[in-house]
Amino acid sequence: MKRKNLLLLAPLMLLAACSSVRDSDKDAASSGGGYTTAFPGAGTGGTGGVEQSNLNSNLSPQQQLAQIGDRVFFGVDQFEVSPESAATLDKQADWLRANPAITLTIEGHCDERGTREYNLALGQKRADSVRRYLAANGIDNSRLQTLSFGKERPAVAGSSADVWAQNRRAVSVVN
């Protein structure tokens, strides 16, 4: 009897775990931005530096980074940091200066269009562009790594302009 109850609970627990991951991915996707298409949460979330008092010290470093904006978006076939993305990266640089022990891996991502090789190269250019921007704003290069996933890890599934816009991104991940 107990075994039967466990078998019934297992799928529910699995679904609950999947639900919480999706919620956190959704929150992270909406927290940072810079691409100005009409998808929710694409804004930069304000201007100015990061005030440490606004960040919950009970949050993990990755959650703090997501709160200020852990991702920036790019146009089609673009890898240069846009003015909208620069606002998010300025906040990241402020946060990194306030947390000198933290290192990041900057992941470059692309939408599903194009060849695997093209998208891996473009994703690397996007990650490198973000790294250069942060370094130009006083962050030591030794604290920043880059990695390209090309089109292999979409944030959102689907094949539409809005979906592609959300997948053309660079994401900063705390090591």
Secondary structure as a PSIPRED ss2 file (coil, helix, strand):
# PSIPRED VFORMAT (PSIPRED V4.0)

   1 M C   1.000  0.000  0.000
   2 K H   0.000  1.000  0.000
   3 R H   0.000  1.000  0.000
   4 K H   0.000  1.000  0.000
   5 N H   0.000  1.000  0.000
   6 L H   0.000  1.000  0.000
   7 L H   0.000  1.000  0.000
   8 L H   0.000  1.000  0.000
   9 L H   0.000  1.000  0.000
  10 A H   0.000  1.000  0.000
  11 P H   0.000  1.000  0.000
  12 L H   0.000  1.000  0.000
  13 M H   0.000  1.000  0.000
  14 L H   0.000  1.000  0.000
  15 L H   0.000  1.000  0.000
  16 A H   0.000  1.000  0.000
  17 A H   0.000  1.000  0.000
  18 C H   0.000  1.000  0.000
  19 S H   0.000  1.000  0.000
  20 S H   0.000  1.000  0.000
  21 V H   0.000  1.000  0.000
  22 R H   0.000  1.000  0.000
  23 D H   0.000  1.000  0.000
  24 S H   0.000  1.000  0.000
  25 D H   0.000  1.000  0.000
  26 K H   0.000  1.000  0.000
  27 D H   0.000  1.000  0.000
  28 A H   0.000  1.000  0.000
  29 A H   0.000  1.000  0.000
  30 S H   0.000  1.000  0.000
  31 S H   0.000  1.000  0.000
  32 G C   1.000  0.000  0.000
  33 G C   1.000  0.000  0.000
  34 G C   1.000  0.000  0.000
  35 Y C   1.000  0.000  0.000
  36 T C   1.000  0.000  0.000
  37 T C   1.000  0.000  0.000
  38 A C   1.000  0.000  0.000
  39 F C   1.000  0.000  0.000
  40 P C   1.000  0.000  0.000
  41 G C   1.000  0.000  0.000
  42 A C   1.000  0.000  0.000
  43 G C   1.000  0.000  0.000
  44 T C   1.000  0.000  0.000
  45 G C   1.000  0.000  0.000
  46 G C   1.000  0.000  0.000
  47 T C   1.000  0.000  0.000
  48 G C   1.000  0.000  0.000
  49 G C   1.000  0.000  0.000
  50 V C   1.000  0.000  0.000
  51 E C   1.000  0.000  0.000
  52 Q H   0.000  1.000  0.000
  53 S H   0.000  1.000  0.000
  54 N H   0.000  1.000  0.000
  55 L C   1.000  0.000  0.000
  56 N C   1.000  0.000  0.000
  57 S C   1.000  0.000  0.000
  58 N C   1.000  0.000  0.000
  59 L C   1.000  0.000  0.000
  60 S C   1.000  0.000  0.000
  61 P H   0.000  1.000  0.000
  62 Q H   0.000  1.000  0.000
  63 Q H   0.000  1.000  0.000
  64 Q H   0.000  1.000  0.000
  65 L H   0.000  1.000  0.000
  66 A H   0.000  1.000  0.000
  67 Q H   0.000  1.000  0.000
  68 I H   0.000  1.000  0.000
  69 G C   1.000  0.000  0.000
  70 D C   1.000  0.000  0.000
  71 R E   0.000  0.000  1.000
  72 V E   0.000  0.000  1.000
  73 F E   0.000  0.000  1.000
  74 F C   1.000  0.000  0.000
  75 G C   1.000  0.000  0.000
  76 V C   1.000  0.000  0.000
  77 D C   1.000  0.000  0.000
  78 Q C   1.000  0.000  0.000
  79 F C   1.000  0.000  0.000
  80 E C   1.000  0.000  0.000
  81 V C   1.000  0.000  0.000
  82 S C   1.000  0.000  0.000
  83 P H   0.000  1.000  0.000
  84 E H   0.000  1.000  0.000
  85 S H   0.000  1.000  0.000
  86 A H   0.000  1.000  0.000
  87 A H   0.000  1.000  0.000
  88 T H   0.000  1.000  0.000
  89 L H   0.000  1.000  0.000
  90 D H   0.000  1.000  0.000
  91 K H   0.000  1.000  0.000
  92 Q H   0.000  1.000  0.000
  93 A H   0.000  1.000  0.000
  94 D H   0.000  1.000  0.000
  95 W H   0.000  1.000  0.000
  96 L H   0.000  1.000  0.000
  97 R H   0.000  1.000  0.000
  98 A H   0.000  1.000  0.000
  99 N C   1.000  0.000  0.000
 100 P C   1.000  0.000  0.000
 101 A C   1.000  0.000  0.000
 102 I C   1.000  0.000  0.000
 103 T C   1.000  0.000  0.000
 104 L E   0.000  0.000  1.000
 105 T E   0.000  0.000  1.000
 106 I E   0.000  0.000  1.000
 107 E E   0.000  0.000  1.000
 108 G E   0.000  0.000  1.000
 109 H E   0.000  0.000  1.000
 110 C C   1.000  0.000  0.000
 111 D C   1.000  0.000  0.000
 112 E C   1.000  0.000  0.000
 113 R C   1.000  0.000  0.000
 114 G C   1.000  0.000  0.000
 115 T C   1.000  0.000  0.000
 116 R H   0.000  1.000  0.000
 117 E H   0.000  1.000  0.000
 118 Y H   0.000  1.000  0.000
 119 N H   0.000  1.000  0.000
 120 L H   0.000  1.000  0.000
 121 A H   0.000  1.000  0.000
 122 L H   0.000  1.000  0.000
 123 G H   0.000  1.000  0.000
 124 Q H   0.000  1.000  0.000
 125 K H   0.000  1.000  0.000
 126 R H   0.000  1.000  0.000
 127 A H   0.000  1.000  0.000
 128 D H   0.000  1.000  0.000
 129 S H   0.000  1.000  0.000
 130 V H   0.000  1.000  0.000
 131 R H   0.000  1.000  0.000
 132 R H   0.000  1.000  0.000
 133 Y H   0.000  1.000  0.000
 134 L H   0.000  1.000  0.000
 135 A H   0.000  1.000  0.000
 136 A H   0.000  1.000  0.000
 137 N C   1.000  0.000  0.000
 138 G C   1.000  0.000  0.000
 139 I C   1.000  0.000  0.000
 140 D C   1.000  0.000  0.000
 141 N H   0.000  1.000  0.000
 142 S H   0.000  1.000  0.000
 143 R H   0.000  1.000  0.000
 144 L E   0.000  0.000  1.000
 145 Q E   0.000  0.000  1.000
 146 T E   0.000  0.000  1.000
 147 L E   0.000  0.000  1.000
 148 S E   0.000  0.000  1.000
 149 F E   0.000  0.000  1.000
 150 G E   0.000  0.000  1.000
 151 K C   1.000  0.000  0.000
 152 E C   1.000  0.000  0.000
 153 R C   1.000  0.000  0.000
 154 P C   1.000  0.000  0.000
 155 A C   1.000  0.000  0.000
 156 V C   1.000  0.000  0.000
 157 A C   1.000  0.000  0.000
 158 G C   1.000  0.000  0.000
 159 S C   1.000  0.000  0.000
 160 S C   1.000  0.000  0.000
 161 A H   0.000  1.000  0.000
 162 D H   0.000  1.000  0.000
 163 V H   0.000  1.000  0.000
 164 W H   0.000  1.000  0.000
 165 A H   0.000  1.000  0.000
 166 Q H   0.000  1.000  0.000
 167 N H   0.000  1.000  0.000
 168 R C   1.000  0.000  0.000
 169 R E   0.000  0.000  1.000
 170 A E   0.000  0.000  1.000
 171 V E   0.000  0.000  1.000
 172 S E   0.000  0.000  1.000
 173 V E   0.000  0.000  1.000
 174 V E   0.000  0.000  1.000
 175 N C   1.000  0.000  0.000
